[in-house]
């Protein structure tokens, strides 16, 4: 038993000094405020002792763990290290979010914390809120709504692009209007986009059998462009077919082709 414990400690001291460094980094990442020297030293030695204990337990466990499971024992300290790192990063992220929740000029946290013992004239580090983070944004009118939504969302704004309208001047899928149009908001504020569905749909009039001049006039008054194709010279000037067909609903401003004989 003693030989097993001794060999475990010796193996750790010879091959795992880098783990002490890793634990120090994790200790710094998870602490609030500026760490004190004694905290860093304590973190190093606490990590050293913890790893020794784990090494001893692992060494003893080898006598009862089936051979096919021995290789998986190394995953235990790896999992603990990853879990500790994630906790540290999340805690630091929470400090950043506190600026959004606490009024500018108010104290977010202190080191040492409340009720912690402190010698006379001892130093206290304060983390003070800068208040909500301002966000500058541009006017996306006339530009693709999907790009506008992504850019504004990435900037920390809440985008409402649920309203759609027809527009003859703004391409389908682009922004007709934006409220507010541009300037500065705060992270988490809302911004509204009105998205174009393109030109309104108009039913194509029936011009079959009409003379080319009359047919053209009817189609243009309905809001369409007209293309005339003469068949066999179009001697009679009579419309024999049209594309799209009469009764079809197409975007206003579309081109209607009429074939004249």
N, C-alpha and C positions, 0 to 999 in steps of 0.2 A: 504493500500500500504506500509506504513512504517513498519507496523507489519510484513508483508511478507518479506521485505528486511532484517529486524532485525533477524528474525528467520532463514533466509538463511545464514547470516553471522555467527550466533551462531552455526548452525549445521555444517558449514564448519570448524570452529575453533575447535569444539569438536571431529570431526571424520576424518578429512582429513589432519592432520599434516604430515602423511607419504607421502602425495603428494609433499610436499615441498622438502623432501629428494629425491624423484624420479626426480623432476625437477632439483635439483642440479646435480645429476648424469648425466642427459641428457645435462645440460649446459657444464659440464666438457668434456663429450664425443664429443661435437660438436665444441669446441673451438680449435684454432690452437695454438701450443706452450704451454708454462706454463701459466696457468691463474693467474691473479693478484687477491689479496684479495678483492678489491672493485668489481671486475667482478663477483666473487662468491656471494658476498652479494647482488649485484644488481640482479643477476640471481634468487636468492632465493626470494627476495621481489617482483620482477617482476612476478615470478610464483605465489606468494601468491595473489597478486592483480588480476592477470588473472583468477585464480581459483575462487576468490570471485565474480568477474564479471560474470563468467560462472554460478556460483551457483545462483546468483540473477536472471539472465536471465532465467535459468531453472525453478526457483521458480515461476517467473511471467508467464513463458510459460505453467505451469501446469493449469492455469486458462483458456487457450484457446486450449490446446492440448486435443484431445479425450482421454478418459480413457484407451482405448485399446492400445494407442501409448505411454503412460507414461513410461512403462517399458523399452522402447528402447532409452530413453533420455540418460541413463547412457553409451550408446555406443559412444556418441559424444566425451567426454574427453578421453576415451580409444583409439579411433581412432587417435585423435590428438597426444597422447603420443607415439603410435606406429610409426606414421609418422615422428615425431621428432627424435625418436631413430634411425630409418632407415637412415634418412638424416645424422645424426651424424656419424654413422658407415661408410657410404659411403664416407664421407668427409675424415675420417681417412684413409680409404683404398686408396683414391686418393693420400694422402701424401706418402704412401709406393710406389705407382706406379711412383711418380715423380723421384725417383732414377734411373729408367730405361730411363727416357726422358731427364734428365739434366746431363751435364758433371760432372764428379767427381770433387769435390772442389768448385762447384758453389752453390750459395744460392738458396734454394727452396722457402723459405718464411721467413718473419720476423714478430716479434710481439713487438711493434705495427707495423701495416702495413704501406706501403708507404703513404705519405702525412698526417699521423696521427700526431696530436700535441704532443710534448714531452718536458718536462722541461729540463733546462741545466743539463748536465751530467746524463741524464736519461738512464736507461738500455734498450738495445734492444736485444731480443733473436733471434738468427739466426738458421734456420734449413738448414744444409749443405748436399748436395748430396754425397753419397758414390759411385756414378756411377752405371753401370750395374752390376747386381748380377751374379757372376760366378756360374756355375753348373757343378759338377763333374758327370761323367757317366761311366758305365761299358761297356765291350764288350759283346754283346748279340749273337754273332755268334754261331750257332748250337742250340739255344734255341727257344722256341715258339715265333713266331712273334707277336701274340696278347699280350702276357705278356710283350714283349720288348716295343711295342708301348705304352701300358698303363704306364709302368714305366718311359719311357722317356718323355711322355706327362705330366705326373704328376710332373716331375722335371722342367717343364717349357720350354721344347724344342719342336720344330715343326718337326713332323716325317713324312717322305715320304716313304711309304711302297707299292708304286704302281707297282714297277717292280718285275716280277715273272720269274723264270727260272727253268728248270728241273735240278735235281741233283740226282746222284746215291748214294751219300754219306750223304746227309742231308735230314732228314725226311720231308715229305710234311707238309707245314705250319710253318716250322722253318726258322731261318735266315741263309742265305748263306753267306752274307757279310754285313758289316756295315761301313759307311763312314761319319765322321772319326771313327776309330775303338774304341777308348776310350780316356779318358783324361778330358779336361775341356773346356767348351764352356760358352757362356753367355745366360741368360734367353731370349728366343725368337729366338735363332739361330736354324738353320735347321740341321737335321741328316737324312741320307738316308739308308734304309734297302732294301736288295734284298731278296725276300722270295722264298722258294723252293716249286715247284709244284710236288716234288717227282721224281722218275725215269721217263725217256722218255717212251712213249708208243711204243711197237713193235708188229707187226703183227705175229701171231703164224703160223709157216709153216705147211703144210699138210704132215703128215708122215703116213697116213693110208696105210696099205698093205706093208709097208717096214719092213725089218728085224730090230729087236730091237737095234742092234749095230749101224746100219746106221741111224735109227730114233733118237737115243740118240745123235749121233754126230751132226746131222743137228740142233736139238733143242739147244744144248749147244753153237754151233757157232752163233746162233741167239741171244744168251744172256740169255737163260733160264736155270733153273734147271730142272732136269728130275726125275720123280718118276715112277718106273716100277711096274705094278701089273700083276702077272701071273694068267691067267685063266686056270683051269684044268691042272696046272703044266706048262703051257706055252711051251709045247713040240715043237711046230713048230717055236716059236720065231717070230711070225708075229704080227704086230700092227693091232688090230681090232677096236680100238677107242682111242680118245684122249680128254682130258679135261684141259683147255678150247678148244673149237673147232677150227679147222683151219680157218684162216682169221680173228679171233678175235684179237683186239688190247688190249694188257695188259701191265702193267709196266715191263720194262726190269728187269730181275732178278727173275721174278715170277716162280713158279713151275708148270710144265706141267706134268700131269699124263697120261701115256700111258698104255693101257691094251693089254697084249700079250697072244696069244693062241698058 
